[in-house]
Amino acid sequence: MIAWMKDMWHYPRSLTGYGTRKTLEYLKNINPDLNFHSFKSGSKVFDWSVPDEWNIYDAYIEHESGQRFAEFSKNNLHVLGYSIPCNMEISLPELLLHIYTQPDQPDAIPYVTSYYSDNWGFCMSEKDKKRLPNGRYHIVIDAKKGLGTMELADLVIRGKSDREIFFSTYVCHPSMANNELSGPVLSSALIQYIKEKYSLPQYTYRFVFVPETIGSIAYLSENLKKLKEKVVCGFNLSCVGDDRAYSHIRSRMGDNLADKALHAALTGLNNVITYSFLDRGSDERQYCSPGVDLPLCGFSRTKYGKYPEYHTSEDNFDVVTADGLNGSLNVMKSIVDAFEIGLFPSINVICEPQLGKRGLRPNISQKGCLGDVNTRSDFIAYSDGKNSLFDISKKIGKNLKLVILEAKILKKHNLISFNTQQN
């Protein structure tokens, strides 16, 4: 996953343009079943309109001495996102009106955009801004903004059932590791996992890769009826690559199947933080909005906006780690595994089964010598066909992976059966 991220690092992603297309094309090389969808500039999508296409090729500030600053070729973040083209001579006071910094992080270049109004500007570290010499400046922003298209993509893995598990992530942020590229590579790896482990899965899995906000709105505008009918659980994946925390951003009502699944998958892990829907900030805003209300919640490692490098040039490969990405992948894999094992276990015997004769409990009973047999007994106690594996995880306080392991052991001994729907 990190190798994929490094390959895509320099693509100048935005809501539209060749950088986003190159990103989607790269993701299609990983999973060739990825399908592209285009929306023309100006297309109405609910209360929004698809913006003009924007492409950026070069940009810099050149002092009259020939010294250059804020060079796009050195960092994509140096240009205000969606800047209009510029080629002019201005004074330092005029230039300073169009420079954006993050004063509380003087070494960092901030990520700043102006998607829906015509502006131009540059982003610099506060330290570099203070070093700008007096004199005249030549401003160059080699960009094109006009009618074009916005691209997004989806991939559907068909299962025995047309009920869908939905994953969404976004492809619009340039040169930041956690807040952009971690989500697409996590989804790509999860697609590979499902295909390799489940040749014919029980459920259908839908993955979407969209520009944030406008992309999810556009996708919903064409697929809302189908999604409302079929999606039973979903996750918005954002900032999933660091190894500091695990974050659950609840759905609008806070208790749908996705909320239960993610709570189960995070039980017992270190530094788990649960956020209210009032703390939302990514595309769960669209998927959980009134009139849509998909059974979806948000998943992050450290939540967007809660780590200091967020939306700056410091969001790099010191922030994203192999352990962080793999931790996120393991959380999502456990949720997929829970759905694929059948989700709703039912005990096959009346009263407690005799575990000892099956080697599932010590046959010598002495205080303090039974080990952790309660987990198995507790699992059985709630295996009534009405409680999902996610419900059981919460009731017995055990991580979903351990619950799935118990389920497999009991199924192997023919003590439980599984249904994909509640009894």
Secondary structure, 3 states (H helix, E strand, C coil): CHHHHHHHCCCCCCCCCHHHHHHHHHHHHHCCCCEEEEEECCCEECCEECCCEEEEEEEEEEECCCCEECCCCCCHHHECECCCCEEEEEEHHHHHCCEECCCCCCCCCECCECCCCCCCCEECCHHHHHCCCCCEEEEEEEEEEECCEEEEEEEEECCCCCCEEEEEEECCCCCCHHHHHHHHHHHHHHHHHHHHHCCCCCCEEEEEEECCCHHHHHHHHHHHHHHHHHEEEEEEECCCCCCCCEEEECCCCCCCHHHHHHHHHHCCCCCEEEECHHHCCCCHHHHCCCCCCCCEEEEECCCCCCCCCCCECCCCCCCCCHHHHHHHHHHHHHHHHHHHHCCEEEECCCCCCCCHHHCCCCCCCCCCCCCCCHHHHHHHHCCECCCCHHHHHHHHCCCHHHHHHHHHHHHHCCCEEEECCCC
